[in-house]
Amino acid sequence: MRINDSCAECLFDKQQHLTGNQEYLDRVKEIIDNRDENDTSPYLVYLFTKEYEKRFGKKASYKEIKKQYNDLVLSMESSVRDKIENATAPLLESLAYARVGNYIDFGAMNSVDENTFLSLFDEAGIHERDKATVDSFVEQCAGAKSFLLITDNCGEIVLDKLFLEQLKKRFSSLEINVMVRGGEVLNDATEEDATYVGIDKIAKIISNGNSIAGTVYEMLPGQAKEILNGADVILAKGQGNYETLSKQGRHIFYSFLCKCDLFTNRFNVPKLTGIFVEELE
């Protein structure tokens, strides 16, 4: 997803909030000004981080925040599972709840509020605008042998697990793989986080090989490329995965909340609107 001038300005402002070091900010501006037309926000932030850590050392860890939100949603797991299983369409209900979890994003959001997150469950549901995409998703899964979920944030991954449980119940022969980040980046989920919430019990976990808040195909290790290329159905969660994977000629379903102007303008919806879209090859 191409970076426009407004997005570039936002990227720079966020780095300015990290430090006033002029040498570093000049380098950030140079990276932004010399970006390739196919570069995405997650990739540029990955480059910024490398420059930052060369000068100042590792950024503050989100380890405790990740555990906090994983534990919060794990504490809700039984009650959310009950709501899903008592719904008229459990698979679709679980898909909607998993999308709510995409709110927990310390990259796109200026602040993450626990009460706001919890309130979004009251509005969860598959909307009329989602219906055609959801119907296609279910139809594609029915004829598939392999499924790939590309995850986004901690906390959210607990709800992803509940969705995968329903997917497995509906399509018992489906081989499920789950792709996570290859290293620490903000509050995004890694293999350690996915194992902590129990995803390893229902799916194979694979790494994207990098500390990048998205999925840059050219940077994926061999196994991850092989699984992505071979998946019959792909569901990518979050804005970062949409930015890095869209418009590349792949058949992918995307699920996320619109959390910044780039996305609210792209889809012409209010902030925190849930989006479920299918991009054909």
C-alpha positions in Angstrom: 0.0 0.0 0.0 1.7 3.2 -1.2 2.8 5.8 1.3 1.2 9.2 0.6 2.5 12.5 1.8 0.2 12.5 4.9 1.4 9.0 5.9 5.1 10.1 5.4 4.5 13.1 7.7 2.9 10.9 10.3 5.9 8.4 10.1 8.3 11.3 10.7 6.3 12.8 13.6 6.3 9.5 15.4 10.1 9.3 15.2 10.3 12.9 16.4 8.4 11.9 19.5 11.0 9.2 20.2 14.0 11.6 20.1 15.0 15.1 19.2 18.4 13.9 18.0 18.9 15.8 14.7 21.3 13.4 13.2 18.9 10.6 13.6 15.9 12.6 12.4 17.9 13.7 9.3 18.5 10.1 8.5 14.8 9.3 9.0 13.9 12.1 6.6 16.4 10.8 4.1 14.9 7.3 4.2 11.4 8.7 3.7 12.4 11.0 0.9 14.3 8.3 -0.9 11.7 5.6 -0.5 10.8 3.3 -3.4 7.3 3.6 -4.7 6.6 0.1 -3.5 8.0 0.6 0.0 5.4 0.4 2.8 5.1 2.0 6.3 6.1 -1.2 8.1 9.2 -1.6 6.0 10.2 2.0 6.6 9.7 1.7 10.3 11.9 -1.4 10.2 14.6 0.7 8.6 14.1 3.5 11.2 14.5 1.0 14.0 17.8 -0.3 12.6 19.1 3.3 12.5 17.7 4.1 16.0 19.3 1.0 17.6 22.7 1.7 15.9 22.7 5.1 17.7 20.8 4.5 21.0 20.6 0.8 21.6 17.5 -1.4 21.9 14.1 0.3 22.2 12.0 -0.3 25.3 10.5 -3.8 25.3 6.8 -4.4 25.0 7.2 -7.8 26.7 5.1 -6.8 29.8 2.5 -5.1 27.7 2.2 -8.1 25.5 1.7 -10.4 28.5 -0.8 -8.0 30.0 -3.1 -8.1 27.0 -2.6 -11.8 26.4 -3.5 -12.4 30.0 -6.5 -10.0 29.8 -8.0 -11.8 26.8 -7.1 -15.2 28.2 -9.2 -14.3 31.2 -12.1 -13.7 28.9 -11.5 -16.8 26.8 -14.1 -19.1 28.4 -16.9 -16.5 28.3 -16.1 -15.5 24.7 -16.0 -19.1 23.6 -19.4 -19.7 25.2 -20.8 -16.7 23.2 -19.3 -18.0 20.0 -20.6 -21.5 20.5 -24.1 -20.3 21.4 -24.3 -18.1 18.3 -26.3 -18.9 15.2 -23.2 -19.0 13.1 -20.2 -19.8 15.4 -17.5 -19.5 12.7 -18.7 -16.0 11.6 -19.1 -14.9 15.2 -15.5 -16.0 16.0 -14.3 -14.2 12.9 -16.0 -11.0 14.1 -14.5 -11.3 17.6 -11.1 -11.9 16.2 -11.4 -8.7 14.3 -12.2 -6.7 17.5 -8.9 -7.9 18.9 -7.1 -5.9 16.2 -7.7 -2.8 18.3 -4.7 -3.7 20.5 -2.2 -2.0 18.3 0.6 0.1 19.9 2.0 1.0 16.4 -1.0 2.5 14.6 -2.8 3.8 17.7 -1.6 6.9 19.7 -3.0 5.1 22.8 -4.6 1.8 23.5 -7.5 2.0 26.1 -8.6 -1.2 27.7 -12.2 0.1 28.2 -12.5 1.0 24.6 -11.3 -2.4 23.6 -13.9 -4.1 25.8 -16.6 -1.9 24.5 -15.9 -3.0 20.9 -17.3 -6.5 21.8 -20.7 -4.9 22.1 -20.6 -3.9 18.5 -18.9 -7.0 17.1 -20.6 -8.7 14.3 -20.5 -9.4 10.6 -22.0 -6.4 8.9 -24.0 -6.4 5.6 -20.9 -4.9 3.9 -19.0 -8.0 4.9 -21.5 -10.5 3.6 -20.2 -11.2 0.1 -16.6 -11.5 1.3 -17.6 -13.8 4.2 -19.6 -16.0 1.9 -16.6 -16.2 -0.5 -14.3 -17.0 2.5 -16.5 -19.9 3.7 -16.8 -21.2 0.2 -13.0 -21.1 -0.4 -12.3 -22.8 3.0 -14.8 -25.6 2.1 -12.8 -26.5 -0.9 -9.3 -26.0 0.6 -6.7 -28.3 2.0 -4.4 -25.7 3.6 -5.1 -22.5 5.4 -2.7 -19.8 6.5 -3.5 -17.2 9.2 -1.0 -14.3 9.3 -1.3 -12.8 12.8 -0.8 -9.3 14.1 -1.0 -8.3 17.8 -0.8 -9.9 21.2 -4.2 -10.2 22.9 -5.7 -10.4 19.5 -4.1 -13.8 19.0 -6.2 -15.3 21.8 -9.3 -14.4 19.8 -7.5 -15.7 16.7 -7.2 -19.0 18.5 -10.9 -19.1 19.2 -11.5 -18.4 15.5 -9.2 -21.3 14.5 -11.0 -23.6 16.8 -14.3 -22.9 15.0 -12.5 -23.2 11.6 -11.2 -26.6 12.5 -14.7 -27.7 13.7 -16.3 -26.6 10.5 -13.5 -27.9 8.2 -11.9 -30.8 10.1 -9.5 -31.8 7.3 -8.0 -28.3 6.9 -4.3 -28.1 7.6 -3.8 -24.8 9.5 -0.6 -22.8 9.7 -0.1 -19.6 11.6 2.6 -17.0 10.7 4.0 -14.7 13.4 6.7 -12.1 13.6 10.3 -13.4 13.6 11.4 -11.0 16.4 10.2 -8.4 18.9 8.5 -5.5 17.2 6.0 -3.3 19.3 3.3 -5.6 20.7 3.1 -7.9 17.7 2.9 -11.6 18.3 6.0 -13.8 18.1 6.2 -17.6 18.3 6.7 -17.3 22.1 3.5 -15.3 22.4 1.5 -17.7 20.2 2.7 -20.7 22.2 1.9 -18.9 25.4 -1.8 -18.5 24.4 -2.0 -22.1 23.1 -2.1 -21.7 19.3 0.5 -24.4 19.0 -2.1 -26.9 20.2 -4.3 -26.4 17.1 -1.9 -25.2 14.4 1.6 -25.2 13.2 3.4 -21.9 14.0 5.9 -20.4 11.5 8.0 -17.3 11.7 8.2 -14.5 9.1 11.9 -14.3 10.0 12.1 -10.6 10.8 11.3 -7.9 13.4 8.9 -6.2 11.0 5.3 -5.2 11.7 4.1 -6.7 8.5 4.8 -9.4 5.9 7.4 -8.5 3.2 7.5 -11.4 0.9 11.1 -10.8 -0.3 12.3 -10.9 3.4 10.5 -14.2 4.3 12.7 -17.3 5.0 12.3 -20.2 2.6 9.8 -22.2 4.7 7.5 -19.2 5.2 7.6 -18.5 1.5 6.7 -22.1 0.7 3.8 -22.1 3.1 2.4 -18.8 1.9 2.8 -19.8 -1.8 1.1 -23.2 -1.1 -1.8 -22.1 1.0 -5.2 -22.5 -0.5 -6.7 -19.8 1.7 -4.9 -16.9 3.4 -6.3 -14.6 6.0 -4.0 -11.7 7.0 -4.8 -9.7 10.1 -4.1 -6.0 10.7 -3.2 -2.9 8.8 0.5 -3.8 8.6 -0.1 -7.0 6.8 -2.5 -5.3 4.5 0.1 -2.6 3.7 2.9 -5.1 3.0 0.9 -7.8 1.1 -1.8 -6.1 -0.9 -1.5 -5.3 -4.6 1.0 -8.1 -5.2 -1.2 -10.4 -7.3 -2.1 -12.8 -4.4 -5.5 -14.0 -3.4 -5.7 -13.0 0.2 -8.5 -12.2 2.7 -7.8 -9.3 5.0 -9.4 -8.5 8.4 -8.6 -5.4 10.5 -9.9 -2.3 12.2 -9.3 1.0 10.5 -7.1 2.9 13.0 -5.5 5.8 11.1 -6.4 8.3 8.3 -4.7 6.3 5.6 -7.2 3.5 6.2 -10.3 5.5 7.1 -9.8 7.4 3.8 -9.0 4.3 1.8 -12.2 2.6 2.8 -14.3 5.7 3.5 -15.3 4.7 7.0 -15.1 6.1 10.5 -12.2 5.2 12.8 -12.3 1.7 14.3 -14.6 0.4 11.7 -14.1 -3.3 11.0 -13.0 -4.3 7.5 -13.1 -7.7 5.9 -12.0 -7.7 2.3 -11.0 -10.2 -0.4 -8.2 -9.3 -2.8 -8.2 -11.5 -5.9 -5.1 -12.3 -7.9 
